[in-house]
Amino acid sequence: MPDAPFRRLALIGIGLIGSSLARAAKEKGGIADEVVATARSAATRDTVRRLGIVDRVEDTAAAAVAGADCVMLCAPVGAFADIAAAIAPHLARDAVLTDVGSTKGSVIRDVGPYVPDHAHFVPGHPIAGTEHSGPEAGFATLFEGRYAILTPPPGTDEAAVAKVATLWRNAGSMVEIMEPQHHDKVFAIVSHLPHLIAFTICGTADDLEEESRQAVLRFAASGFRDFTRIAASDPEMWRDVFLNNREALLEMAQRFTEDMTAMARAVRWGDASYIEDKIARGRRIRRRLIELRQA
């Protein structure tokens, strides 16, 4: 097993991502010598205890972070400010505070002001997941072959960044450093907008009159089934993502709306060459994803 960059990792929130990292720590090593976890609900904490995927479960975030040299926020990003305020007085000297949220500008905005001078702040985003949520949904190989993005603010301790990078590499990820605003714009188009579209399409289908709705469900083709898989994602998490990456998401939604209008116009007026070009470009993107082993 590779050497672990941290002695004790505290997971604040333990859904799909946190529980997968906890499992990787046990099965693969190279994450932390000890993993402690807490969760907002007693039911979730009891589930984690029953699963036995961490070394210790604490009832409060303050107790979980005590003595930890790495603290990872795995809750919905909308809760980060309150969590940061609660744990800040209890962070150990030279502790590294990181996260797994899929918005980074808001995390720096909400968490940064609470980070004490004696701790280090390294925001992160593992690009891995499924439509399932909760601690029972995790698996140790979730991060293998996937990217983990780190967005450290200017002046962040380089050794702290290196430790977080090592954690994710040992979990199986490829690590990239990115500027927070650039991250949020990129993921507005590759992640957040597709989820917004999927939720909307499924909502449109659900609003159809009963007879049509039943036909949609009975005869759903693979394209619609793919949308329902995405739309099965955690509502609280994605609500917070949309609201906390609002500007970038709205910009991409506007661009998509304009492109969708142009495509509808091409269908209306029989512009076959325009339609074919759009389809061919989609095929090229798919082939490129497969070549990069990100499909």
C-alpha positions in Angstrom: 0.0 0.0 0.0 1.3 3.5 -0.7 2.1 5.8 2.2 -0.8 8.0 3.3 -0.3 11.8 3.1 -2.5 12.3 6.2 -2.6 10.7 9.7 -6.3 11.4 10.3 -9.0 12.4 7.7 -12.3 13.8 9.0 -15.2 13.5 6.6 -17.9 16.1 7.2 -20.9 14.5 5.4 -20.5 11.0 4.0 -22.6 10.3 1.0 -21.5 8.8 -2.3 -18.2 10.6 -2.5 -17.2 10.5 1.2 -18.2 6.8 1.6 -16.3 5.9 -1.6 -13.2 7.7 -0.3 -13.5 5.9 3.1 -13.8 2.6 1.3 -10.7 3.4 -0.8 -8.8 4.2 2.4 -9.6 0.8 3.8 -9.1 -1.2 0.6 -6.4 0.6 -1.3 -4.5 2.6 1.4 -2.7 5.8 0.7 -5.5 8.1 1.9 -5.1 8.4 5.7 -4.1 6.2 8.6 -7.4 6.8 10.3 -10.8 8.0 8.9 -13.4 9.7 11.1 -16.8 10.8 9.8 -19.9 12.7 10.9 -23.2 13.4 9.2 -26.1 15.8 9.8 -28.7 13.1 10.5 -28.5 10.4 13.2 -29.9 7.9 10.7 -26.9 8.4 8.4 -24.4 8.2 11.2 -26.0 4.9 12.3 -25.8 3.6 8.8 -22.1 4.5 8.6 -21.5 2.7 11.9 -23.3 -0.4 10.6 -21.4 -0.4 7.3 -18.1 -0.2 9.2 -16.4 1.8 6.5 -14.7 4.3 8.8 -12.7 4.0 12.0 -14.9 6.2 14.1 -18.2 8.1 13.7 -18.7 11.3 15.7 -22.1 13.0 16.4 -20.8 16.5 15.8 -18.5 18.1 13.2 -16.5 19.8 16.0 -15.7 16.4 17.5 -14.9 14.9 14.1 -12.3 17.5 13.2 -10.5 17.5 16.6 -7.0 16.3 16.0 -7.5 15.7 12.3 -4.7 16.9 9.9 -7.1 16.8 7.0 -10.8 17.8 7.0 -12.9 17.2 3.9 -16.3 18.8 3.4 -18.5 16.3 1.7 -21.9 18.0 2.3 -24.0 20.0 -0.2 -22.2 23.2 -1.0 -25.0 25.3 0.4 -24.2 24.1 3.9 -20.5 24.9 3.7 -20.6 28.3 5.4 -22.4 27.0 8.5 -20.1 24.0 8.7 -16.9 26.2 8.3 -18.1 28.5 11.1 -18.8 25.5 13.3 -15.4 23.7 12.8 -13.1 26.7 12.5 -12.3 27.0 16.3 -11.5 23.2 16.4 -9.1 22.9 13.4 -5.7 21.6 14.5 -2.5 23.6 13.7 -1.4 23.0 10.1 -4.6 21.1 9.3 -5.6 21.0 5.7 -9.2 21.9 4.9 -10.5 20.7 1.6 -13.8 19.7 0.0 -15.5 17.8 -2.9 -18.0 20.4 -4.0 -18.6 20.9 -7.7 -18.7 24.7 -7.5 -15.4 26.4 -6.4 -16.0 30.1 -6.5 -18.8 29.8 -3.9 -16.7 27.5 -1.7 -13.9 30.0 -1.6 -16.4 32.7 -0.9 -18.2 30.8 1.9 -15.4 28.9 3.5 -12.3 31.0 3.0 -13.2 33.7 5.6 -13.5 31.1 8.4 -10.2 29.3 7.8 -7.8 30.3 10.6 -4.3 31.4 9.9 -2.8 28.2 11.3 -4.7 26.0 8.8 -4.5 25.5 5.0 -7.4 25.7 2.6 -7.2 23.6 -0.6 -10.6 23.4 -2.4 -11.1 20.3 -4.6 -13.6 18.6 -6.9 -13.3 14.9 -7.7 -15.0 14.4 -11.1 -16.7 11.2 -10.3 -20.1 10.1 -9.3 -23.3 8.2 -10.1 -26.9 9.0 -9.8 -27.0 7.2 -6.5 -26.5 8.9 -3.1 -25.9 8.1 0.5 -23.2 6.1 2.3 -24.5 2.8 1.0 -23.9 3.9 -2.6 -20.1 4.3 -2.3 -17.5 2.0 -3.7 -13.7 2.0 -3.5 -13.0 2.2 -7.2 -15.2 5.3 -7.9 -12.2 7.6 -8.5 -10.1 5.3 -10.7 -9.2 6.9 -14.0 -11.1 10.1 -13.2 -9.9 13.6 -12.7 -9.7 15.5 -9.4 -9.5 19.3 -9.8 -7.8 21.4 -7.1 -8.4 25.2 -7.0 -6.1 26.5 -4.3 -6.4 30.3 -3.7 -3.2 32.4 -4.3 -0.6 32.0 -1.6 -1.8 28.5 -0.5 0.9 26.4 1.1 2.4 24.2 -1.6 3.0 21.3 0.7 -0.7 21.3 1.6 -1.7 21.2 -2.0 0.8 18.4 -2.7 -0.7 16.3 0.2 -4.3 16.7 -1.2 -3.0 15.9 -4.7 -1.4 12.7 -3.3 -4.6 11.7 -1.6 -6.5 11.8 -4.8 -3.8 10.2 -6.9 -3.7 7.3 -4.4 -7.5 7.0 -4.7 -6.9 6.5 -8.4 -7.5 10.0 -9.8 -5.6 12.2 -12.2 -5.0 15.6 -10.6 -5.2 19.0 -12.3 -4.8 22.5 -10.8 -7.3 25.1 -12.1 -8.3 28.7 -11.4 -11.7 28.7 -9.6 -13.7 30.9 -12.0 -12.4 28.8 -15.0 -13.4 25.7 -13.2 -16.9 27.0 -12.6 -17.4 28.0 -16.2 -16.1 24.6 -17.6 -18.3 22.6 -15.3 -21.3 24.8 -16.0 -21.3 23.3 -19.5 -20.0 19.8 -19.0 -21.9 19.0 -15.8 -24.3 21.6 -14.4 -26.2 22.4 -17.7 -26.7 18.7 -18.6 -28.2 18.1 -15.2 -30.4 21.2 -15.6 -31.6 20.0 -19.0 -32.2 16.4 -17.7 -34.3 17.7 -14.7 -36.3 19.9 -17.1 -37.0 17.2 -19.7 -38.2 14.8 -17.0 -40.3 17.6 -15.6 -41.8 18.2 -19.0 -42.6 14.5 -19.4 -44.2 14.4 -15.9 -46.4 17.4 -16.8 -48.0 15.6 -19.8 -51.6 14.4 -19.5 -51.8 11.0 -17.9 -52.3 8.9 -21.1 -49.2 10.5 -22.7 -47.2 10.2 -19.6 -47.7 6.5 -19.3 -46.7 6.1 -23.0 -43.5 8.0 -22.3 -42.6 5.7 -19.5 -43.6 2.5 -21.3 -41.8 3.3 -24.6 -38.9 5.4 -23.3 -36.0 5.1 -25.8 -32.4 5.1 -24.7 -32.0 8.8 -25.0 -34.8 9.5 -22.5 -33.6 6.8 -20.2 -30.2 8.4 -20.1 -31.9 11.7 -19.0 -33.8 9.9 -16.3 -30.5 8.4 -14.9 -29.1 11.9 -14.6 -32.4 13.3 -13.2 -32.3 10.7 -10.4 -29.4 12.6 -8.8 -29.6 14.0 -5.3 -32.0 17.0 -5.3 -30.4 18.9 -2.4 -26.9 18.7 -3.8 -28.0 19.8 -7.3 -30.2 22.6 -6.0 -27.1 24.0 -4.2 -24.9 23.5 -7.3 -27.3 25.5 -9.5 -27.7 28.3 -7.0 -24.0 28.6 -6.2 -22.8 28.6 -9.8 -25.6 30.8 -10.9 -23.8 33.2 -13.2 -21.8 30.6 -15.2 -24.8 28.3 -15.4 -27.1 31.1 -16.7 -24.5 32.1 -19.3 -24.3 28.6 -20.6 -28.1 28.1 -20.5 -28.5 31.2 -22.6 -26.0 30.0 -25.1 -27.7 26.6 -25.2 -31.1 28.2 -25.6 -29.8 30.2 -28.6 -28.3 27.0 -30.2 -31.5 25.1 -29.5 -33.6 27.8 -31.2 -31.3 27.6 -34.2 -31.6 23.8 -34.3 -35.4 24.0 -34.1 -35.4 26.6 -36.9 -33.3 24.2 -39.0 -35.8 21.4 -38.4 -38.7 23.7 -39.2 -37.2 24.9 -42.5 -35.6 21.6 -43.6 -32.0 22.8 -43.3 -30.5 19.3 -43.6 -26.9 20.4 -43.8 -27.1 22.4 -40.5 -28.7 19.4 -38.7 -26.2 17.0 -40.1 -23.3 19.2 -39.0 -24.6 19.4 -35.4 -25.0 15.7 -35.3 -21.5 15.1 -36.7 -20.0 17.5 -34.1 -21.7 15.5 -31.4 -20.3 12.3 -32.7 -16.8 13.8 -32.7 -17.1 14.8 -29.1 -18.2 11.3 -28.2 -15.3 9.7 -30.0 -12.9 12.1 -28.3 -14.3 11.2 -24.8 -13.8 7.5 -25.6 -10.2 8.2 -26.7 -9.5 10.0 -23.4 -11.1 7.1 -21.5 -13.6 9.5 -19.9 -16.8 8.0 -21.5 
